[in-house]
Amino acid sequence: MAGSRTTEKIIWLADCYSLAKRFPDPVTWLALLHLKKRPSNAELNPFYYWLWMEIWKAAQNEQQIEAL
């Protein structure tokens, strides 16, 4: 069971990464991932924003390297 959850997380991260490569603007990128209904402050988890931005930065850095 734990193996399939780990696999799902890896696939989700890969999907996020490939999607992030298509959006050069981080605000647009975060808007796509943000929930439609704004959760309460107690439900907000800054880790997810950090993770999403790290995925976006990695995707943008790869594109800059390919351009060189």
Biopython code that builds the backbone (N, CA, C, O; Angstrom):
import numpy as np
from Bio.PDB.StructureBuilder import StructureBuilder

atoms = [
    (1, "MET", "N", (0.829, -1.193, 0.000)),
    (1, "MET", "CA", (0.000, 0.000, 0.000)),
    (1, "MET", "C", (0.872, 1.254, 0.000)),
    (1, "MET", "O", (0.616, 2.199, -0.747)),
    (2, "ALA", "N", (1.907, 1.253, 0.848)),
    (2, "ALA", "CA", (2.764, 2.439, 0.915)),
    (2, "ALA", "C", (3.495, 2.662, -0.397)),
    (2, "ALA", "O", (3.776, 3.805, -0.757)),
    (3, "GLY", "N", (3.806, 1.605, -1.111)),
    (3, "GLY", "CA", (4.486, 1.730, -2.396)),
    (3, "GLY", "C", (3.643, 2.458, -3.418)),
    (3, "GLY", "O", (4.164, 3.281, -4.171)),
    (4, "SER", "N", (2.354, 2.174, -3.462)),
    (4, "SER", "CA", (1.485, 2.843, -4.435)),
    (4, "SER", "C", (1.289, 4.314, -4.083)),
    (4, "SER", "O", (1.177, 5.152, -4.977)),
    (5, "ARG", "N", (1.247, 4.635, -2.792)),
    (5, "ARG", "CA", (1.126, 6.054, -2.388)),
    (5, "ARG", "C", (2.377, 6.828, -2.782)),
    (5, "ARG", "O", (2.288, 7.962, -3.251)),
    (6, "THR", "N", (3.545, 6.211, -2.590)),
    (6, "THR", "CA", (4.797, 6.855, -2.968)),
    (6, "THR", "C", (4.847, 7.061, -4.476)),
    (6, "THR", "O", (5.268, 8.117, -4.947)),
    (7, "THR", "N", (4.423, 6.066, -5.223)),
    (7, "THR", "CA", (4.395, 6.169, -6.677)),
    (7, "THR", "C", (3.463, 7.283, -7.118)),
    (7, "THR", "O", (3.793, 8.047, -8.025)),
    (8, "GLU", "N", (2.306, 7.382, -6.487)),
    (8, "GLU", "CA", (1.352, 8.449, -6.820)),
    (8, "GLU", "C", (1.950, 9.820, -6.545)),
    (8, "GLU", "O", (1.755, 10.747, -7.331)),
    (9, "LYS", "N", (2.675, 9.960, -5.439)),
    (9, "LYS", "CA", (3.306, 11.246, -5.112)),
    (9, "LYS", "C", (4.363, 11.609, -6.148)),
    (9, "LYS", "O", (4.457, 12.764, -6.564)),
    (10, "ILE", "N", (5.150, 10.636, -6.562)),
    (10, "ILE", "CA", (6.190, 10.890, -7.564)),
    (10, "ILE", "C", (5.561, 11.287, -8.887)),
    (10, "ILE", "O", (6.035, 12.217, -9.540)),
    (11, "ILE", "N", (4.516, 10.608, -9.289)),
    (11, "ILE", "CA", (3.828, 10.951, -10.531)),
    (11, "ILE", "C", (3.233, 12.340, -10.436)),
    (11, "ILE", "O", (3.289, 13.103, -11.400)),
    (12, "TRP", "N", (2.659, 12.685, -9.281)),
    (12, "TRP", "CA", (2.088, 14.019, -9.087)),
    (12, "TRP", "C", (3.175, 15.085, -9.194)),
    (12, "TRP", "O", (2.961, 16.113, -9.836)),
    (13, "LEU", "N", (4.337, 14.863, -8.578)),
    (13, "LEU", "CA", (5.441, 15.817, -8.656)),
    (13, "LEU", "C", (5.934, 15.963, -10.093)),
    (13, "LEU", "O", (6.237, 17.070, -10.536)),
    (14, "ALA", "N", (6.013, 14.866, -10.812)),
    (14, "ALA", "CA", (6.443, 14.929, -12.212)),
    (14, "ALA", "C", (5.434, 15.702, -13.051)),
    (14, "ALA", "O", (5.826, 16.483, -13.919)),
    (15, "ASP", "N", (4.151, 15.500, -12.808)),
    (15, "ASP", "CA", (3.116, 16.260, -13.512)),
    (15, "ASP", "C", (3.229, 17.747, -13.214)),
    (15, "ASP", "O", (3.116, 18.576, -14.117)),
    (16, "CYS", "N", (3.451, 18.084, -11.952)),
    (16, "CYS", "CA", (3.616, 19.488, -11.566)),
    (16, "CYS", "C", (4.826, 20.094, -12.253)),
    (16, "CYS", "O", (4.786, 21.234, -12.716)),
    (17, "TYR", "N", (5.892, 19.329, -12.315)),
    (17, "TYR", "CA", (7.125, 19.813, -12.925)),
    (17, "TYR", "C", (6.911, 20.087, -14.418)),
    (17, "TYR", "O", (7.308, 21.139, -14.917)),
    (18, "SER", "N", (6.294, 19.157, -15.118)),
    (18, "SER", "CA", (6.077, 19.358, -16.555)),
    (18, "SER", "C", (5.111, 20.512, -16.799)),
    (18, "SER", "O", (5.256, 21.238, -17.782)),
    (19, "LEU", "N", (4.140, 20.691, -15.929)),
    (19, "LEU", "CA", (3.217, 21.816, -16.051)),
    (19, "LEU", "C", (3.924, 23.138, -15.758)),
    (19, "LEU", "O", (3.666, 24.143, -16.421)),
    (20, "ALA", "N", (4.806, 23.137, -14.779)),
    (20, "ALA", "CA", (5.529, 24.364, -14.416)),
    (20, "ALA", "C", (6.411, 24.854, -15.551)),
    (20, "ALA", "O", (6.647, 26.056, -15.676)),
    (21, "LYS", "N", (6.901, 23.939, -16.381)),
    (21, "LYS", "CA", (7.746, 24.329, -17.506)),
    (21, "LYS", "C", (6.970, 25.172, -18.512)),
    (21, "LYS", "O", (7.569, 25.915, -19.291)),
    (22, "ARG", "N", (5.644, 25.064, -18.501)),
    (22, "ARG", "CA", (4.817, 25.795, -19.462)),
    (22, "ARG", "C", (4.444, 27.191, -18.988)),
    (22, "ARG", "O", (3.904, 27.973, -19.771)),
    (23, "PHE", "N", (4.714, 27.528, -17.738)),
    (23, "PHE", "CA", (4.295, 28.819, -17.184)),
    (23, "PHE", "C", (5.495, 29.606, -16.676)),
    (23, "PHE", "O", (6.028, 29.297, -15.610)),
    (24, "PRO", "N", (5.937, 30.636, -17.436)),
    (24, "PRO", "CA", (7.086, 31.424, -17.004)),
    (24, "PRO", "C", (6.780, 32.384, -15.856)),
    (24, "PRO", "O", (7.697, 32.940, -15.252)),
    (25, "ASP", "N", (5.496, 32.581, -15.554)),
    (25, "ASP", "CA", (5.089, 33.508, -14.500)),
    (25, "ASP", "C", (4.699, 32.730, -13.241)),
    (25, "ASP", "O", (3.746, 31.950, -13.274)),
    (26, "PRO", "N", (5.421, 32.929, -12.129)),
    (26, "PRO", "CA", (5.105, 32.154, -10.921)),
    (26, "PRO", "C", (3.732, 32.460, -10.333)),
    (26, "PRO", "O", (3.140, 31.602, -9.679)),
    (27, "VAL", "N", (3.218, 33.668, -10.554)),
    (27, "VAL", "CA", (1.893, 34.009, -10.022)),
    (27, "VAL", "C", (0.826, 33.166, -10.719)),
    (27, "VAL", "O", (-0.083, 32.648, -10.070)),
    (28, "THR", "N", (0.938, 33.032, -12.033)),
    (28, "THR", "CA", (-0.001, 32.184, -12.782)),
    (28, "THR", "C", (0.111, 30.742, -12.334)),
    (28, "THR", "O", (-0.889, 30.047, -12.154)),
    (29, "TRP", "N", (1.341, 30.311, -12.158)),
    (29, "TRP", "CA", (1.596, 28.934, -11.717)),
    (29, "TRP", "C", (0.929, 28.661, -10.378)),
    (29, "TRP", "O", (0.251, 27.645, -10.226)),
    (30, "LEU", "N", (1.108, 29.552, -9.402)),
    (30, "LEU", "CA", (0.500, 29.356, -8.085)),
    (30, "LEU", "C", (-1.018, 29.452, -8.151)),
    (30, "LEU", "O", (-1.717, 28.752, -7.417)),
    (31, "ALA", "N", (-1.533, 30.312, -9.022)),
    (31, "ALA", "CA", (-2.989, 30.442, -9.158)),
    (31, "ALA", "C", (-3.606, 29.140, -9.655)),
    (31, "ALA", "O", (-4.721, 28.794, -9.265)),
    (32, "LEU", "N", (-2.895, 28.422, -10.507)),
    (32, "LEU", "CA", (-3.401, 27.139, -11.000)),
    (32, "LEU", "C", (-3.501, 26.107, -9.886)),
    (32, "LEU", "O", (-4.399, 25.266, -9.885)),
    (33, "LEU", "N", (-2.582, 26.179, -8.949)),
    (33, "LEU", "CA", (-2.533, 25.181, -7.888)),
    (33, "LEU", "C", (-3.370, 25.540, -6.667)),
    (33, "LEU", "O", (-3.708, 24.681, -5.853)),
    (34, "HIS", "N", (-3.697, 26.824, -6.555)),
    (34, "HIS", "CA", (-4.432, 27.280, -5.379)),
    (34, "HIS", "C", (-5.875, 26.775, -5.435)),
    (34, "HIS", "O", (-6.480, 26.705, -6.505)),
    (35, "LEU", "N", (-6.396, 26.439, -4.305)),
    (35, "LEU", "CA", (-7.779, 25.970, -4.224)),
    (35, "LEU", "C", (-8.753, 27.062, -4.635)),
    (35, "LEU", "O", (-8.495, 28.246, -4.419)),
    (36, "LYS", "N", (-9.863, 26.669, -5.222)),
    (36, "LYS", "CA", (-10.901, 27.640, -5.601)),
    (36, "LYS", "C", (-11.492, 28.310, -4.361)),
    (36, "LYS", "O", (-11.684, 29.526, -4.324)),
    (37, "LYS", "N", (-11.769, 27.503, -3.364)),
    (37, "LYS", "CA", (-12.316, 28.038, -2.118)),
    (37, "LYS", "C", (-11.149, 28.302, -1.173)),
    (37, "LYS", "O", (-10.383, 27.391, -0.861)),
    (38, "ARG", "N", (-11.016, 29.523, -0.727)),
    (38, "ARG", "CA", (-9.898, 29.872, 0.148)),
    (38, "ARG", "C", (-10.106, 29.236, 1.529)),
    (38, "ARG", "O", (-11.118, 29.472, 2.190)),
    (39, "PRO", "N", (-9.139, 28.433, 1.944)),
    (39, "PRO", "CA", (-9.257, 27.812, 3.267)),
    (39, "PRO", "C", (-8.991, 28.833, 4.369)),
    (39, "PRO", "O", (-8.491, 29.928, 4.110)),
    (40, "SER", "N", (-9.324, 28.466, 5.575)),
    (40, "SER", "CA", (-9.037, 29.346, 6.704)),
    (40, "SER", "C", (-7.528, 29.379, 6.932)),
    (40, "SER", "O", (-6.800, 28.515, 6.444)),
    (41, "ASN", "N", (-7.072, 30.371, 7.671)),
    (41, "ASN", "CA", (-5.638, 30.498, 7.945)),
    (41, "ASN", "C", (-5.088, 29.271, 8.664)),
    (41, "ASN", "O", (-3.919, 28.926, 8.493)),
    (42, "ALA", "N", (-5.903, 28.625, 9.449)),
    (42, "ALA", "CA", (-5.455, 27.430, 10.165)),
    (42, "ALA", "C", (-5.187, 26.278, 9.199)),
    (42, "ALA", "O", (-4.368, 25.407, 9.489)),
    (43, "GLU", "N", (-5.873, 26.266, 8.050)),
    (43, "GLU", "CA", (-5.708, 25.180, 7.084)),
    (43, "GLU", "C", (-4.591, 25.442, 6.076)),
    (43, "GLU", "O", (-4.166, 24.518, 5.382)),
    (44, "LEU", "N", (-4.106, 26.685, 5.981)),
    (44, "LEU", "CA", (-3.034, 26.991, 5.032)),
    (44, "LEU", "C", (-1.734, 26.344, 5.481)),
    (44, "LEU", "O", (-1.369, 26.410, 6.655)),
    (45, "ASN", "N", (-1.050, 25.726, 4.553)),
    (45, "ASN", "CA", (0.217, 25.090, 4.865)),
    (45, "ASN", "C", (1.298, 25.724, 3.995)),
    (45, "ASN", "O", (1.331, 25.483, 2.788)),
    (46, "PRO", "N", (2.181, 26.529, 4.583)),
    (46, "PRO", "CA", (3.224, 27.196, 3.802)),
    (46, "PRO", "C", (4.166, 26.222, 3.088)),
    (46, "PRO", "O", (4.809, 26.580, 2.101)),
    (47, "PHE", "N", (4.240, 25.004, 3.591)),
    (47, "PHE", "CA", (5.098, 24.013, 2.945)),
    (47, "PHE", "C", (4.698, 23.787, 1.498)),
    (47, "PHE", "O", (5.556, 23.655, 0.626)),
    (48, "TYR", "N", (3.393, 23.742, 1.238)),
    (48, "TYR", "CA", (2.944, 23.498, -0.129)),
    (48, "TYR", "C", (3.349, 24.628, -1.052)),
    (48, "TYR", "O", (3.776, 24.379, -2.180)),
    (49, "TYR", "N", (3.226, 25.869, -0.598)),
    (49, "TYR", "CA", (3.659, 26.999, -1.423)),
    (49, "TYR", "C", (5.157, 26.920, -1.686)),
    (49, "TYR", "O", (5.607, 27.182, -2.801)),
    (50, "TRP", "N", (5.922, 26.563, -0.676)),
    (50, "TRP", "CA", (7.365, 26.424, -0.845)),
    (50, "TRP", "C", (7.666, 25.318, -1.852)),
    (50, "TRP", "O", (8.486, 25.504, -2.751)),
    (51, "LEU", "N", (7.013, 24.179, -1.705)),
    (51, "LEU", "CA", (7.233, 23.050, -2.598)),
    (51, "LEU", "C", (6.865, 23.425, -4.028)),
    (51, "LEU", "O", (7.621, 23.139, -4.956)),
    (52, "TRP", "N", (5.714, 24.061, -4.214)),
    (52, "TRP", "CA", (5.282, 24.452, -5.559)),
    (52, "TRP", "C", (6.270, 25.423, -6.192)),
    (52, "TRP", "O", (6.570, 25.324, -7.382)),
    (53, "MET", "N", (6.778, 26.368, -5.391)),
    (53, "MET", "CA", (7.734, 27.336, -5.936)),
    (53, "MET", "C", (9.071, 26.669, -6.255)),
    (53, "MET", "O", (9.722, 27.046, -7.230)),
    (54, "GLU", "N", (9.487, 25.708, -5.473)),
    (54, "GLU", "CA", (10.724, 24.989, -5.777)),
    (54, "GLU", "C", (10.577, 24.185, -7.062)),
    (54, "GLU", "O", (11.506, 24.127, -7.867)),
    (55, "ILE", "N", (9.421, 23.569, -7.257)),
    (55, "ILE", "CA", (9.162, 22.834, -8.502)),
    (55, "ILE", "C", (9.199, 23.801, -9.677)),
    (55, "ILE", "O", (9.803, 23.508, -10.709)),
    (56, "TRP", "N", (8.549, 24.963, -9.520)),
    (56, "TRP", "CA", (8.523, 25.958, -10.596)),
    (56, "TRP", "C", (9.934, 26.456, -10.908)),
    (56, "TRP", "O", (10.309, 26.558, -12.076)),
    (57, "LYS", "N", (10.721, 26.767, -9.869)),
    (57, "LYS", "CA", (12.094, 27.255, -10.074)),
    (57, "LYS", "C", (12.938, 26.211, -10.794)),
    (57, "LYS", "O", (13.700, 26.550, -11.699)),
    (58, "ALA", "N", (12.810, 24.956, -10.406)),
    (58, "ALA", "CA", (13.583, 23.895, -11.050)),
    (58, "ALA", "C", (13.222, 23.782, -12.524)),
    (58, "ALA", "O", (14.099, 23.596, -13.369)),
    (59, "ALA", "N", (11.946, 23.891, -12.833)),
    (59, "ALA", "CA", (11.516, 23.810, -14.232)),
    (59, "ALA", "C", (12.050, 24.992, -15.024)),
    (59, "ALA", "O", (12.467, 24.818, -16.170)),
    (60, "GLN", "N", (12.050, 26.187, -14.451)),
    (60, "GLN", "CA", (12.551, 27.365, -15.154)),
    (60, "GLN", "C", (14.062, 27.284, -15.342)),
    (60, "GLN", "O", (14.572, 27.667, -16.395)),
    (61, "ASN", "N", (14.782, 26.792, -14.339)),
    (61, "ASN", "CA", (16.237, 26.659, -14.441)),
    (61, "ASN", "C", (16.619, 25.675, -15.540)),
    (61, "ASN", "O", (17.603, 25.892, -16.247)),
    (62, "GLU", "N", (15.865, 24.613, -15.691)),
    (62, "GLU", "CA", (16.148, 23.624, -16.738)),
    (62, "GLU", "C", (15.994, 24.277, -18.110)),
    (62, "GLU", "O", (16.800, 24.032, -19.007)),
    (63, "GLN", "N", (14.970, 25.101, -18.276)),
    (63, "GLN", "CA", (14.761, 25.771, -19.563)),
    (63, "GLN", "C", (15.902, 26.729, -19.875)),
    (63, "GLN", "O", (16.321, 26.830, -21.028)),
    (64, "GLN", "N", (16.408, 27.427, -18.878)),
    (64, "GLN", "CA", (17.519, 28.361, -19.092)),
    (64, "GLN", "C", (18.780, 27.590, -19.477)),
    (64, "GLN", "O", (19.543, 28.052, -20.326)),
    (65, "ILE", "N", (19.009, 26.454, -18.886)),
    (65, "ILE", "CA", (20.184, 25.642, -19.221)),
    (65, "ILE", "C", (20.079, 25.125, -20.650)),
    (65, "ILE", "O", (21.068, 25.123, -21.382)),
    (66, "GLU", "N", (18.888, 24.687, -21.051)),
    (66, "GLU", "CA", (18.681, 24.198, -22.409)),
    (66, "GLU", "C", (18.896, 25.298, -23.437)),
    (66, "GLU", "O", (19.359, 25.029, -24.546)),
    (67, "ALA", "N", (18.561, 26.541, -23.077)),
    (67, "ALA", "CA", (18.721, 27.677, -23.997)),
    (67, "ALA", "C", (20.189, 28.001, -24.231)),
    (67, "ALA", "O", (20.541, 28.540, -25.281)),
    (68, "LEU", "N", (21.046, 27.683, -23.276)),
    (68, "LEU", "CA", (22.479, 27.957, -23.427)),
    (68, "LEU", "C", (23.058, 26.973, -24.361)),
    (68, "LEU", "O", (24.257, 27.016, -24.636)),
]
sb = StructureBuilder()
sb.init_structure("model")
sb.init_model(0)
sb.init_chain("A")
sb.init_seg("    ")
for serial, (resi, resn, name, xyz) in enumerate(atoms, 1):
    if name == "N":
        sb.init_residue(resn, " ", resi, " ")
    sb.init_atom(name, np.array(xyz, "f"), 0.0, 1.0, " ", f" {name:<3s}", serial, name[0])
structure = sb.get_structure()
